[in-house]
Amino acid sequence: MGCTKTPGLQTRLLHEGRRPEHHGSTLPPIYQTSAFTHASAEELEKVFHHQAPGYAYTRIGNPTAADFESRMAALEGGIGAVSCASGMSAIAMALLSVLSSGDEVIASSCLFGGTIDLFSDFEKLGIHTRFVVDMTVETVAPLINEHTRVIFTEVIGNPKLNVADVAALAELAHRHDIPLFVDSTTATPCLIRPIELGADVVIHSSSKYISGSGNAISGIIIDSGRFRWTAERYPAMNGFLKYGPMAFLARLRDDTWRNFGPCPAPMNLYLASLGLETLGLRMERLCGNAKALASALKDSPLFGDVTYPGLSDSPWHDIAGKELTAYGAILTVRCGSKERAFSVINHLRYCANATNIGDVRTLVIHPASTIYAFNTEQERLDAGVYDDLIRVSVGLEDAEDLIGDFIQAAEVVSRTP
Ligand SMILES: *Cc1c(COP(=O)(O)O)cnc(C)c1O
């Protein structure tokens, strides 16, 4: 049997990037330790200077983390990866590795609420963000100026469910010597490999689909190694440019990440690695369920607007079809008023009211009163967060049960005066 063909996704999820484990354990061992001892002072000195392989202290590196990082780098087609304590710290560390006071970021306004809050914290460091409601080449190009240093977007915006044209944005960014950073949390490596489309840095909150059961917080940054950083435009990278394609990872791992200290717990990365192994199967079912639920709710007179990139009336249906292998597992539905949205949530039987996505079970939330509670009214509108909107992170339940659950909840609500 020939084996030259590129393996399929589920095969790659199980086998790619695995590091040899000397006892032969099939799963990555959990190195639940702070420090690593060495036979001699000379040896530890070498480890500290990267002159010998090995580990010194878990905030600087840990074998359980290294296994997950190597798998994620292989899956995304990057040259390396650094894992973090959370998706938020991954975004913060990736950006703080390259930005300095006076720099500007151009970002989609349809971002995860925490990321918008982070950009507002960056203002206090002198890093300004220009937000774009609908991020296209046409809307971004006029905002690029001599201070622009990063273009940042989510592949599938959470919760607006807009889909970025990664290839077009990367091409525009590179024409101006700017890297494209993408948060691919909601798309996962199963739906898109942004580096293949030109993205320079890919970030995931692996707390979500990758871990998959809502059991642990973690994040990861993957670098393509392709962007050419210069001292003039990226003074934050000074001292690391000598590493060439590894410059970003060196600055990140040996400087920003090590010193800010958001190292992930080994146990959490064990869970992320475990989740990765079934990600393909889960995404297939989750995306199928989301499509079935979105279509059913759209056809029901009990609900208002339903947004899902897999519906043909989504403004992002075409780009999603072109760029993604499926349309994702999140949809939003409008209920007419905040009170009705609350009441629908309260009457659902199978859908947990919780602030998370990417769980095996279906989760619902009213974003306006929770995740976006601390954003301005304008920020909420720009992110597609309306007062009557429910976000649904579709789970693995049987689609018929989910559809039935939403219909029965809406029926109860419509009978209540
Ligand atoms: C959840 C989420 C984050 C933040 O990740 P944490 O692991 O919760 O810190 C960032 N981006 C997106 C798209 C998310 O859904």
The ligand as an SDF file (V2000), in Angstrom:
LIG
                    3D

 15 15  0  0  0  0  0  0  0  0999 V2000
  -12.7180   32.2130   24.3480 C   0  0  0  0  0  0  0  0  0  0  0  0
  -12.0620   32.9610   23.2710 C   0  0  0  0  0  0  0  0  0  0  0  0
  -10.8760   33.6580   23.5170 C   0  0  0  0  0  0  0  0  0  0  0  0
  -10.2420   33.7120   24.8720 C   0  0  0  0  0  0  0  0  0  0  0  0
   -9.8020   32.4630   25.2750 O   0  0  0  0  0  0  0  0  0  0  0  0
   -9.6620   32.0130   26.8280 P   0  0  0  0  0  0  0  0  0  0  0  0
   -9.0920   30.6710   26.7250 O   0  0  0  0  0  0  0  0  0  0  0  0
  -11.0290   32.0670   27.4250 O   0  0  0  0  0  0  0  0  0  0  0  0
   -8.7610   33.0070   27.4730 O   0  0  0  0  0  0  0  0  0  0  0  0
  -10.2860   34.3160   22.4580 C   0  0  0  0  0  0  0  0  0  0  0  0
  -10.8440   34.3120   21.2300 N   0  0  0  0  0  0  0  0  0  0  0  0
  -11.9920   33.6560   20.9540 C   0  0  0  0  0  0  0  0  0  0  0  0
  -12.5420   33.6770   19.5830 C   0  0  0  0  0  0  0  0  0  0  0  0
  -12.6440   32.9620   21.9680 C   0  0  0  0  0  0  0  0  0  0  0  0
  -13.7860   32.3330   21.7050 O   0  0  0  0  0  0  0  0  0  0  0  0
  1  2  1  0
  2  3  1  0
  2 14  2  0
  3  4  1  0
  3 10  2  0
  4  5  1  0
  5  6  1  0
  6  7  2  0
  6  8  1  0
  6  9  1  0
 10 11  1  0
 11 12  2  0
 12 13  1  0
 12 14  1  0
 14 15  1  0
M  END
$$$$
